[in-house]
Amino acid sequence: MAVATTDRSNHTLTAHLVEAGLTPRTLAREMNRLFGPGTLAETAPYYWRDAGGVPRTPLPALTAYTISRHIGRVITVTDLWPGLTGTVEATLVLPASAGMDGPWNLHTTMLIAEDWLLGGLVDRRIFLSVSGATLIHAVSAYLGAQDHASGGMSAAASADDPLVDQIEASIPRLQLLDDERGGAAGLSYVGAQVRAVLLVLREGGNTDATTRRLLVALADLTQLAGWKAFDADQQGLAQRYFFTGLRAARDAGYRAMEAHILADLAFQAASLGDTADGLTLGAAAWRTADRSTPSVQASVLSRLAYANAAAGRVDDCERAWSRARERLAVRQPDRDPAWMYYLTDNHLDCQAGYAMILAGRQTVANGAATDGRALLRKGEALLRTGAYARHPNEPYQRRALYEGAWLALGYTAHGKLDDACAAVRMALPRLDQVRSPRSVALLSTLAGEMRRRKRNQAVADLLPELETALARQPTRQLRSKPWTAPVSTR
């Protein structure tokens, strides 16, 4: 008598693979493309489909994400493995560069748009920041001989479109809100505006000129969202927005924004200690800015100055800062992009100021105290001209908080503890109105250094107030580590 065999096939996984047009092998290849070579053995999905195998976390979530991309709607882990409820992570962890390796054209940009829309307003993905070769690959269009190529659309004027007019009118107001409230305030709202523009683009039916206006608006919004995410210490999300903005700007022939976003990426990399990436991206930003207005060039040079300071190249930092001032001196306001409203001589000087303090602190820590203190004095002198003492009712409160934190760090490294305490007392009231985890991180570093100097009476008086203010801040998301290796195969 024949023995009945048990059917262990996963029929729900099979049905979703068929709908997605994937075989087990092509599923594995697609996952390796998205998440890195070696993520998954090409034969593993056959075991899942035919023998009821269940992969280890995070492979179920990666599989659901990959199938969702092909079907065009959200597929959950429990759709594929119904018995896994409560046993797998609901959050999908991805490198910021996932899916960003397609050709630099509008078709690929729209695929990336679909990815943002698939994520939804309540996006359960966490993006890990990338560095090194992975980061450079994500901006490959700006490296090498193709730097000066232009594949964007023409800048032809378009007829009035009330919806596009509304989108464009909202952007300057959101930028001003960021200046006053910080990156963590309204980040999700700006992300929703990014998705709204992507929806309009996806609807299609626009003239080339209107499509270009929408791409320009998308580039502006993704740059703003990326900057806010950077200030909110969500580094992978920031890169994801910046990468999207680069592609939209390139599609639109929006050269100034391309340079601006590359400079933001350079500043971010240098701030995270990825100094080689900061220098590479800063140089690419400067090449890309070759035909931009003097003010855009000045802004790019200010970021390159910081990248040089972080890398310990102080002379190059000072040269870039000096050149930035020269470019700003010949600015043509009538040609400036609207988003260059913030850049002034004093802003450039203060950016150089905290670059000098960064370099000075590193130099002191490396044992060259005399040279380090000279750099600290330069940085302190520059920051004292800036926004740190601004009244809390005046504009640019995020800048005031950030510069004040850097000034206090310079004073502390210099041993000027009374001055450091005075700068902190000016900064503390801003924490009630500015949500800037990037600035809070500086103040937290400062608090740690002050705990070792409590014998100073001014420090002893201030420290409890500083620690109480920091404790009231919302819990910061853990900084995502750079994506350096693929996940396990089983």
C-alpha positions as CSV (number, residue, x, y, z in Angstrom):
1,M,0.0,0.0,0.0
2,A,1.4,3.4,-1.0
3,V,2.3,5.8,1.7
4,A,0.7,9.2,1.3
5,T,3.2,12.1,1.0
6,T,2.6,15.3,2.8
7,D,2.4,18.4,0.7
8,R,4.8,20.9,2.4
9,S,4.7,23.5,-0.3
10,N,4.1,27.1,0.6
11,H,1.2,27.9,-1.7
12,T,0.8,31.5,-0.7
13,L,4.5,32.2,-1.5
14,T,4.0,30.4,-4.8
15,A,1.0,32.5,-5.7
16,H,2.8,35.7,-4.9
17,L,5.8,34.7,-6.9
18,V,3.6,33.9,-9.9
19,E,1.8,37.3,-9.6
20,A,5.2,39.0,-9.4
21,G,6.6,37.2,-12.4
22,L,9.4,35.8,-10.4
23,T,10.9,32.3,-10.1
24,P,12.7,31.3,-6.9
25,R,16.1,31.9,-8.7
26,T,15.1,35.3,-10.1
27,L,13.8,36.3,-6.7
28,A,17.2,35.5,-5.2
29,R,19.0,37.4,-7.9
30,E,16.8,40.4,-7.4
31,M,17.4,40.3,-3.6
32,N,21.2,40.1,-4.2
33,R,20.9,43.1,-6.6
34,L,19.0,45.2,-4.1
35,F,20.7,44.2,-0.9
36,G,24.2,43.2,-1.9
37,P,25.9,40.2,-3.4
38,G,25.8,37.2,-1.1
39,T,22.5,38.2,0.6
40,L,20.9,35.0,-0.5
41,A,21.9,31.7,-2.1
42,E,20.1,31.3,-5.5
43,T,18.6,27.9,-4.5
44,A,17.3,29.0,-1.0
45,P,13.8,30.2,-2.3
46,Y,13.2,26.8,-3.8
47,Y,13.4,25.3,-0.3
48,W,11.0,28.0,1.0
49,R,8.5,27.4,-1.8
50,D,8.6,23.6,-2.2
51,A,9.5,22.3,1.3
52,G,7.9,25.0,3.5
53,G,11.2,26.4,4.6
54,V,11.3,29.6,6.7
55,P,14.3,31.9,6.3
56,R,15.9,33.6,9.3
57,T,15.3,37.3,10.1
58,P,15.6,39.7,8.3
59,L,15.2,37.6,5.1
60,P,11.4,37.3,5.3
61,A,11.1,41.1,5.4
62,L,13.6,41.5,2.5
63,T,11.6,39.0,0.5
64,A,8.3,40.8,1.2
65,Y,9.8,44.1,0.1
66,T,11.2,42.6,-3.1
67,I,7.9,41.0,-4.1
68,S,6.0,44.2,-3.2
69,R,8.2,46.1,-5.7
70,H,7.3,43.7,-8.5
71,I,3.6,43.5,-7.8
72,G,3.1,47.2,-7.1
73,R,1.4,46.9,-3.7
74,V,2.5,46.2,-0.1
75,I,3.0,42.5,0.6
76,T,3.7,41.6,4.2
77,V,5.7,38.9,5.7
78,T,2.6,37.2,7.0
79,D,1.1,37.2,3.4
80,L,4.1,35.0,2.4
81,W,4.4,33.0,5.7
82,P,1.0,33.1,7.4
83,G,2.3,31.4,10.5
84,L,5.0,33.9,11.3
85,T,2.7,36.4,13.0
86,G,4.6,38.0,15.9
87,T,7.8,36.1,15.2
88,V,9.4,38.4,12.7
89,E,10.4,42.1,12.8
90,A,7.8,44.4,11.2
91,T,10.5,46.9,10.3
92,L,12.5,46.5,7.1
93,V,16.1,47.6,7.3
94,L,17.7,48.7,4.0
95,P,20.8,50.5,2.9
96,A,20.1,54.0,1.8
97,S,21.3,53.2,-1.7
98,A,19.0,50.2,-2.3
99,G,17.4,50.4,-5.8
100,M,19.5,53.5,-6.6
101,D,21.8,51.7,-9.1
102,G,19.7,52.2,-12.3
103,P,20.6,54.4,-15.2
104,W,20.4,58.1,-14.6
105,N,17.2,58.9,-16.5
106,L,13.6,59.8,-15.8
107,H,12.4,56.2,-16.1
108,T,14.7,55.2,-13.2
109,T,13.6,58.3,-11.2
110,M,10.0,57.2,-11.6
111,L,10.9,53.7,-10.4
112,I,12.4,55.3,-7.3
113,A,9.2,57.4,-7.0
114,E,7.2,54.1,-6.9
115,D,9.4,52.9,-4.1
116,W,8.7,56.0,-2.0
117,L,5.0,55.6,-2.7
118,L,5.1,51.9,-1.9
119,G,6.6,52.8,1.5
120,G,3.6,54.9,2.3
121,L,3.1,57.7,4.8
122,V,3.8,55.3,7.7
123,D,7.0,54.0,6.3
124,R,8.2,51.0,8.3
125,R,11.6,51.0,6.6
126,I,14.8,52.0,8.4
127,F,17.5,53.2,6.0
128,L,21.1,52.6,6.9
129,S,23.6,55.2,5.9
130,V,26.2,54.0,3.4
131,S,29.9,55.0,3.0
132,G,32.9,54.2,0.9
133,A,32.4,52.4,-2.4
134,T,28.7,52.0,-1.9
135,L,28.2,55.8,-1.3
136,I,30.4,56.7,-4.3
137,H,28.5,54.3,-6.5
138,A,25.2,56.0,-5.6
139,V,26.6,59.3,-7.0
140,S,28.6,57.8,-9.8
141,A,27.1,60.2,-12.4
142,Y,29.1,63.0,-10.9
143,L,32.5,61.3,-10.9
144,G,35.0,61.1,-13.7
145,A,34.7,62.3,-17.3
146,Q,30.9,62.5,-17.3
147,D,30.8,65.2,-14.7
148,H,29.9,67.9,-17.1
149,A,27.4,65.9,-19.2
150,S,23.9,67.3,-19.1
151,G,21.0,64.9,-19.8
152,G,18.3,67.1,-18.3
153,M,15.2,68.6,-19.8
154,S,15.2,72.1,-21.3
155,A,14.2,75.0,-19.1
156,A,11.3,76.0,-21.3
157,A,8.6,78.0,-19.6
158,S,5.2,76.4,-19.0
159,A,1.7,77.7,-18.8
160,D,0.3,78.5,-15.4
161,D,-0.8,75.3,-13.6
162,P,-2.6,76.1,-10.3
163,L,-1.5,72.8,-8.7
164,V,2.1,73.3,-9.6
165,D,1.9,76.9,-8.5
166,Q,0.6,75.7,-5.1
167,I,3.4,73.2,-4.7
168,E,6.1,75.8,-5.6
169,A,4.6,78.4,-3.3
170,S,4.8,76.1,-0.2
171,I,8.5,75.3,-0.5
172,P,10.0,78.6,0.8
173,R,7.6,78.6,3.8
174,L,8.8,75.1,4.7
175,Q,12.4,76.1,4.4
176,L,11.8,79.0,6.8
177,L,10.1,76.7,9.2
178,D,13.1,74.5,9.2
179,D,15.3,77.5,10.0
180,E,13.3,78.3,13.0
181,R,12.2,74.9,14.4
182,G,14.9,72.5,13.3
183,G,15.1,69.2,11.3
184,A,13.1,67.0,13.7
185,A,10.1,69.4,13.5
186,G,7.8,68.6,10.6
187,L,10.1,66.1,9.0
188,S,7.2,63.7,8.4
189,Y,5.1,66.5,6.9
190,V,7.9,67.4,4.4
191,G,8.2,63.7,3.6
192,A,4.4,63.7,2.8
193,Q,4.9,66.6,0.5
194,V,7.6,64.7,-1.3
195,R,5.2,61.8,-1.9
196,A,2.5,64.2,-3.0
197,V,4.7,65.6,-5.8
198,L,5.6,62.1,-6.7
199,L,1.9,61.2,-7.1
200,V,1.4,64.1,-9.4
201,L,4.4,63.1,-11.5
202,R,3.1,59.5,-11.6
203,E,-0.3,60.6,-12.9
204,G,1.5,61.9,-16.1
205,G,-0.2,63.7,-18.9
206,N,1.9,66.8,-18.3
207,T,3.8,68.8,-20.9
208,D,7.6,68.6,-20.8
209,A,7.7,72.1,-19.3
210,T,5.3,71.2,-16.5
211,T,7.1,67.9,-15.8
212,R,10.3,69.9,-15.4
213,R,8.6,72.2,-12.9
214,L,7.5,69.2,-10.9
215,L,11.0,67.7,-11.0
216,V,12.5,71.0,-9.8
217,A,9.9,71.1,-7.0
218,L,10.7,67.5,-6.2
219,A,14.5,68.2,-6.0
220,D,13.9,71.2,-3.8
221,L,11.7,69.2,-1.4
222,T,13.9,66.1,-1.3
223,Q,16.9,68.4,-0.5
224,L,14.9,70.0,2.3
225,A,13.7,66.6,3.6
226,G,17.3,65.2,3.4
227,W,18.7,68.2,5.3
228,K,16.0,67.9,8.0
229,A,16.6,64.2,8.4
230,F,20.4,64.9,8.7
231,D,19.6,67.5,11.4
232,A,17.3,64.9,13.0
233,D,20.2,62.4,13.1
234,Q,18.4,60.0,10.8
235,Q,21.4,59.6,8.5
236,G,20.3,56.8,6.3
237,L,17.0,58.5,5.6
238,A,18.8,61.7,4.8
239,Q,20.9,60.0,2.2
240,R,17.9,58.3,0.7
241,Y,16.3,61.7,0.2
242,F,19.5,63.3,-1.1
243,F,20.0,60.4,-3.6
244,T,16.4,60.9,-4.9
245,G,16.9,64.6,-5.1
246,L,20.1,64.3,-7.1
247,R,18.2,62.2,-9.7
248,A,15.3,64.6,-10.0
249,A,17.6,67.6,-10.3
250,R,19.6,65.8,-13.0
251,D,16.5,64.9,-14.9
252,A,15.4,68.6,-14.8
253,G,18.8,70.0,-15.8
254,Y,18.8,71.8,-12.4
255,R,22.5,72.1,-12.1
256,A,22.6,74.4,-9.0
257,M,20.6,71.9,-7.0
258,E,22.8,69.0,-8.1
259,A,25.8,70.8,-6.7
260,H,23.9,71.9,-3.6
261,I,22.9,68.3,-2.7
262,L,26.4,66.9,-3.4
263,A,27.7,69.5,-1.0
264,D,25.2,68.4,1.6
265,L,26.3,64.8,1.2
266,A,29.9,66.0,1.6
267,F,29.1,67.8,4.8
268,Q,27.1,64.9,6.1
269,A,30.0,62.4,5.4
270,A,32.5,64.7,7.0
271,S,30.3,65.2,10.0
272,L,30.0,61.4,10.4
273,G,33.8,61.0,10.3
274,D,33.8,59.6,6.7
275,T,36.5,62.1,5.7
276,A,37.6,60.5,2.5
277,D,33.9,60.4,1.3
278,G,33.5,64.1,2.3
279,L,36.5,65.2,0.2
280,T,35.4,63.1,-2.8
281,L,31.8,64.4,-2.7
282,G,33.0,68.0,-2.0
283,A,35.2,67.9,-5.0
284,A,32.4,66.5,-7.1
285,A,30.1,69.3,-5.9
286,W,32.6,71.9,-6.8
287,R,33.0,70.5,-10.3
288,T,29.2,70.3,-10.7
289,A,28.9,74.0,-9.6
290,D,31.1,75.2,-12.4
291,R,28.3,77.0,-14.3
292,S,26.2,77.9,-11.2
293,T,25.9,81.4,-9.7
294,P,28.7,82.8,-7.5
295,S,26.5,82.3,-4.4
296,V,25.9,78.6,-5.1
297,Q,29.7,78.2,-5.7
298,A,30.4,80.0,-2.4
299,S,28.0,77.6,-0.5
300,V,29.6,74.6,-2.1
301,L,33.1,75.9,-1.2
302,S,32.0,76.3,2.4
303,R,31.1,72.6,2.6
304,L,34.4,71.7,1.0
305,A,36.1,73.8,3.6
306,Y,34.5,71.8,6.4
307,A,35.4,68.5,4.7
308,N,39.0,69.6,4.5
309,A,38.9,70.6,8.2
310,A,37.5,67.2,9.2
311,A,40.3,65.5,7.3
312,G,42.9,67.6,9.0
313,R,43.8,69.6,5.9
314,V,43.6,73.0,7.6
315,D,45.4,75.0,4.9
316,D,43.0,73.6,2.3
317,C,40.1,74.5,4.6
318,E,41.2,78.1,4.8
319,R,41.8,78.4,1.1
320,A,38.3,77.1,0.4
321,W,36.8,79.5,2.9
322,S,38.7,82.5,1.4
323,R,37.6,81.5,-2.1
324,A,34.0,81.2,-0.9
325,R,34.2,84.8,0.3
326,E,35.6,85.9,-3.0
327,R,32.7,84.2,-4.9
328,L,30.1,85.6,-2.6
329,A,31.5,89.1,-3.0
330,V,30.5,89.0,-6.7
331,R,27.1,87.4,-6.3
332,Q,24.3,88.4,-8.6
333,P,21.2,88.4,-6.5
334,D,18.9,88.5,-9.5
335,R,20.3,85.2,-10.7
336,D,20.4,83.4,-7.3
337,P,18.1,80.4,-6.7
338,A,15.4,81.3,-4.2
339,W,16.9,78.9,-1.6
340,M,20.2,80.9,-1.5
341,Y,18.4,83.5,0.7
342,Y,20.3,82.3,3.8
343,L,23.9,82.7,2.6
344,T,25.7,85.9,3.8
345,D,29.3,86.8,4.5
346,N,28.7,86.2,8.2
347,H,27.2,82.8,7.6
348,L,30.3,81.8,5.6
349,D,32.5,83.0,8.4
350,C,30.6,81.0,11.0
351,Q,30.7,77.9,8.9
352,A,34.5,78.4,8.8
353,G,34.4,79.1,12.5
354,Y,33.1,75.7,13.5
355,A,35.3,74.0,10.9
356,M,38.3,75.6,12.7
357,I,37.0,74.5,16.1
358,L,36.6,71.0,14.8
359,A,40.2,71.0,13.4
360,G,41.5,72.7,16.6
361,R,39.9,70.1,18.9
362,Q,41.4,67.3,16.7
363,T,44.8,68.9,16.7
364,V,44.8,69.3,20.5
365,A,43.7,65.7,20.9
366,N,46.6,64.6,18.7
367,G,49.1,66.3,21.1
368,A,49.8,69.5,19.2
369,A,48.3,71.8,21.8
370,T,49.9,75.0,20.6
371,D,48.7,74.6,17.0
372,G,45.3,73.4,18.2
373,R,44.8,76.4,20.4
374,A,45.7,78.7,17.5
375,L,42.9,77.1,15.5
376,L,40.5,77.3,18.4
377,R,41.1,81.1,18.7
378,K,40.4,81.5,15.0
379,G,37.2,79.6,15.2
380,E,36.0,81.3,18.4
381,A,36.6,84.8,16.9
382,L,34.6,83.9,13.8
383,L,31.7,82.4,15.8
384,R,31.5,85.3,18.2
385,T,30.4,87.4,15.2
386,G,27.5,85.0,14.5
387,A,24.0,84.1,15.7
388,Y,24.9,82.4,19.1
389,A,23.8,85.5,21.1
390,R,20.7,86.2,19.1
391,H,17.5,86.8,21.0
392,P,15.1,83.8,21.1
393,N,12.5,85.9,19.3
394,E,14.7,86.6,16.3
395,P,15.0,84.5,13.1
396,Y,17.3,81.6,12.5
397,Q,17.1,79.9,15.9
398,R,18.4,76.6,14.7
399,R,21.6,78.3,13.5
400,A,21.9,80.1,16.8
401,L,21.7,76.9,18.8
402,Y,24.1,75.0,16.6
403,E,26.7,77.8,16.5
404,G,26.4,78.3,20.3
405,A,27.1,74.7,20.9
406,W,30.2,74.8,18.7
407,L,31.4,77.9,20.4
408,A,31.0,76.3,23.8
409,L,32.9,73.3,22.6
410,G,35.8,75.5,21.4
411,Y,35.9,77.4,24.7
412,T,35.9,74.1,26.7
413,A,38.8,72.6,24.6
414,H,40.6,75.9,25.1
415,G,40.1,75.8,28.9
416,K,37.9,78.9,28.8
417,L,35.3,77.4,31.0
418,D,33.6,80.6,32.2
419,D,33.1,81.6,28.5
420,A,31.8,78.1,27.7
421,C,29.2,78.3,30.4
422,A,28.1,81.8,29.2
423,A,27.6,80.4,25.7
424,V,25.6,77.4,27.0
425,R,23.3,79.6,29.0
426,M,22.4,81.5,25.8
427,A,21.8,78.2,24.0
428,L,19.6,76.4,26.6
429,P,16.4,78.5,26.1
430,R,16.4,77.6,22.4
431,L,16.0,73.9,23.2
432,D,12.3,74.6,24.0
433,Q,11.6,75.7,20.5
434,V,14.2,74.1,18.3
435,R,14.2,70.3,17.6
436,S,17.7,69.7,16.3
437,P,19.2,66.4,17.5
438,R,22.3,67.3,15.7
439,S,22.7,70.3,18.0
440,V,21.7,68.3,21.0
441,A,24.4,65.8,20.2
442,L,27.0,68.6,20.4
443,L,25.6,69.8,23.8
444,S,25.7,66.2,25.0
445,T,29.3,65.9,24.1
446,L,29.9,69.2,25.9
447,A,28.1,67.9,29.0
448,G,30.4,64.9,29.1
449,E,33.5,67.1,28.9
450,M,32.1,69.4,31.6
451,R,31.5,66.5,34.0
452,R,35.3,66.2,34.2
453,R,35.7,69.9,35.1
454,K,33.2,70.2,37.9
455,R,35.8,71.8,40.2
456,N,35.3,75.0,38.2
457,Q,32.5,76.8,40.0
458,A,30.8,78.1,36.8
459,V,30.7,74.5,35.5
460,A,29.4,73.2,38.8
461,D,26.6,75.7,38.7
462,L,25.7,75.1,35.1
463,L,25.9,71.4,34.7
464,P,22.7,70.4,36.5
465,E,20.8,72.9,34.4
466,L,22.4,71.5,31.2
467,E,21.7,67.9,32.1
468,T,18.1,68.6,33.0
469,A,17.6,70.4,29.7
470,L,19.1,67.5,27.7
471,A,17.0,65.0,29.6
472,R,13.9,66.8,28.5
473,Q,14.7,66.3,24.8
474,P,12.8,63.6,22.9
475,T,14.7,60.3,22.7
476,R,16.9,60.4,19.7
477,Q,16.8,57.6,17.2
478,L,19.9,55.5,17.4
479,R,22.3,56.6,14.7
480,S,22.1,54.0,11.9
481,K,25.4,52.3,11.3
482,P,26.8,52.4,7.7
483,W,25.8,49.5,5.5
484,T,29.0,47.5,5.2
485,A,28.1,43.9,4.5
486,P,25.1,41.8,3.3
487,V,22.9,39.8,5.7
488,S,23.2,36.1,6.3
489,T,22.1,33.7,3.6
490,R,19.7,31.5,5.6
